[in-house]
Amino acid sequence: MKRTLFILLALVVVASPFALGQFQDILGPHNVNGHGCASCHTPHGGGAGNGIGGDPSTGVNYLWGRSFIATTYTTFDGGSMTTTASYADTDPLFHTAACLSCHDGNVAIVGMSGQSFETVDGTNKVSTYLNKDGYSLANDHPVHVAYNPGGYNWPGTVNPDGTITWGTDAMSTNFINVYGHPVRFYSVASGGAGAGSAYVECSTCHNPHSMNLAKVKIGTTSYIKPSHMFVRGWYDSLNTASNSATQFCRSCHYSKSNEYVGVASVTN
């Protein structure tokens, strides 16, 4: 009996994610060699307070602890986007510029390898240096652009705070009930240029605080679902039986959805 109990206890210890240092924080690589939250946020002193120099004024934005990179990027549509050295909390572009302060790729960041922690297909990793491949942001998803409901996008109304009240037609309701809209948009401060728009920024699609789990609302119920690459929604892209990764993209791109052609779909 004692021998049986010992074997069972040993199996529990080996199988436990906490055993032998196997525990993984939801921050994943954003834990940055154990520095965790302080890798990006500094409780005191802004960019100058994280021990590597920088601009102390950055701390007024979400206690951001890295200096912003003032650069003009070529974007996907042939246009351009310019990041500056400082932002107000209410500036939508902050939610892209903050990511680029590490992921631009032209500034050395301790703890970054330039390759994704996860693979895109079970084998291959991708570059996490977005401006270091010779194409600027021209080969990346558009950011700092307004999402305009209607037409090829889902019907709805943009609220003053940049959130969207989605349409209540049958197909919109069906999509909300089987997948939802996990994306997050950002609005310009009241009275500013572009106020009342819903801007797409990096953290529209990515939640930097959770690598492979996402809290999502489907219908009226919240769930914890598997995700990948810090995607903000249910994104089980390595599951060959799931269409959740496709559904995440469709949560913005109505014209690519089953509902657009009148098919009421389910999500696996």
Backbone hydrogen bonds, N-H to C=O, Kabsch-Sander energy under -0.5 kcal/mol:
donor,donor_aa,acceptor,acceptor_aa,energy
5,L,1,M,-2.4
6,F,2,K,-2.2
7,I,3,R,-2.1
8,L,4,T,-2.3
9,L,5,L,-2.3
10,A,6,F,-2.4
11,L,7,I,-2.2
12,V,8,L,-2.1
13,V,9,L,-2.2
14,V,10,A,-2.3
15,A,11,L,-2.4
16,S,12,V,-1.4
19,A,16,S,-1.4
21,G,18,F,-0.9
22,Q,19,A,-1.8
28,G,25,D,-1.9
30,H,27,L,-2.3
31,N,28,G,-1.9
32,V,29,P,-1.8
35,H,31,N,-0.6
35,H,32,V,-2.0
36,G,31,N,-3.5
38,A,35,H,-1.2
39,S,36,G,-2.4
40,C,37,C,-1.7
41,H,37,C,-2.9
42,T,63,L,-2.8
47,G,55,D,-1.7
48,A,45,G,-1.0
49,G,45,G,-0.5
49,G,46,G,-1.7
50,N,47,G,-0.8
51,G,48,A,-0.6
58,T,55,D,-1.7
59,G,56,P,-1.2
60,V,57,S,-1.7
61,N,58,T,-1.8
62,Y,60,V,-0.7
63,L,59,G,-1.0
64,W,58,T,-0.8
64,W,61,N,-2.5
65,G,40,C,-3.9
68,F,85,A,-0.5
70,A,68,F,-0.6
71,T,69,I,-1.0
71,T,83,T,-0.6
73,Y,71,T,-0.6
73,Y,81,M,-3.5
75,T,79,G,-1.9
76,F,137,L,-0.5
78,G,75,T,-2.0
81,M,73,Y,-2.2
83,T,71,T,-3.0
83,T,81,M,-0.5
91,D,88,A,-1.9
94,F,91,D,-1.7
95,H,92,P,-1.7
96,T,93,L,-1.8
97,A,93,L,-3.2
98,A,94,F,-2.8
100,L,96,T,-2.3
101,S,97,A,-1.2
102,C,99,C,-1.5
103,H,99,C,-3.1
104,D,100,L,-1.8
105,G,102,C,-0.7
110,V,108,A,-0.5
112,M,109,I,-1.9
116,S,126,V,-2.5
120,V,124,N,-2.9
121,D,124,N,-0.6
128,T,114,G,-1.9
129,Y,114,G,-0.6
130,L,103,H,-2.8
130,L,128,T,-0.8
131,N,103,H,-0.5
131,N,104,D,-1.9
132,K,129,Y,-1.0
137,L,74,T,-1.7
138,A,135,Y,-2.7
140,D,137,L,-1.6
144,H,200,V,-3.2
145,V,200,V,-1.0
147,Y,198,A,-3.5
148,N,146,A,-0.7
150,G,154,W,-1.2
153,N,150,G,-2.0
154,W,252,C,-0.8
157,T,165,T,-2.2
159,N,163,T,-3.2
162,G,159,N,-2.5
165,T,157,T,-2.8
166,W,164,I,-0.8
167,G,155,P,-2.5
173,T,169,D,-2.6
174,N,170,A,-2.0
175,F,171,M,-2.2
176,I,172,S,-2.2
177,N,173,T,-2.0
178,V,174,N,-1.4
179,Y,175,F,-2.5
180,G,175,F,-2.0
184,R,204,T,-1.4
186,Y,199,Y,-1.6
188,V,194,G,-0.5
192,G,189,A,-2.4
195,A,192,G,-2.1
196,G,188,V,-0.6
197,S,194,G,-1.4
199,Y,186,Y,-3.5
199,Y,197,S,-0.7
200,V,145,V,-3.3
201,E,199,Y,-0.6
203,S,95,H,-0.9
204,T,201,E,-1.8
205,C,201,E,-0.7
205,C,202,C,-1.1
206,H,202,C,-1.6
207,N,230,F,-3.0
210,S,207,N,-1.7
211,M,26,I,-3.4
214,A,225,K,-2.6
216,V,214,A,-0.7
216,V,223,Y,-2.6
218,I,216,V,-0.6
218,I,221,T,-2.9
219,G,176,I,-2.0
219,G,217,K,-0.5
220,T,218,I,-0.6
221,T,218,I,-1.8
223,Y,216,V,-3.1
225,K,214,A,-3.1
225,K,223,Y,-0.6
227,S,212,N,-2.0
230,F,211,M,-2.2
231,V,228,H,-2.0
232,R,205,C,-3.4
235,Y,226,P,-1.8
235,Y,233,G,-0.5
237,S,235,Y,-1.7
239,N,236,D,-1.7
240,T,238,L,-0.8
242,S,239,N,-1.9
247,Q,243,N,-2.3
248,F,244,S,-1.8
249,C,245,A,-1.3
250,R,246,T,-2.1
251,S,247,Q,-1.0
251,S,248,F,-0.9
252,C,249,C,-1.6
253,H,249,C,-2.4
254,Y,252,C,-1.6
255,S,152,Y,-2.1
256,K,253,H,-1.6
257,S,254,Y,-2.2
261,V,257,S,-0.5
261,V,258,N,-1.1
262,G,259,E,-1.9
263,V,258,N,-2.4
264,A,262,G,-0.6
265,S,263,V,-0.8
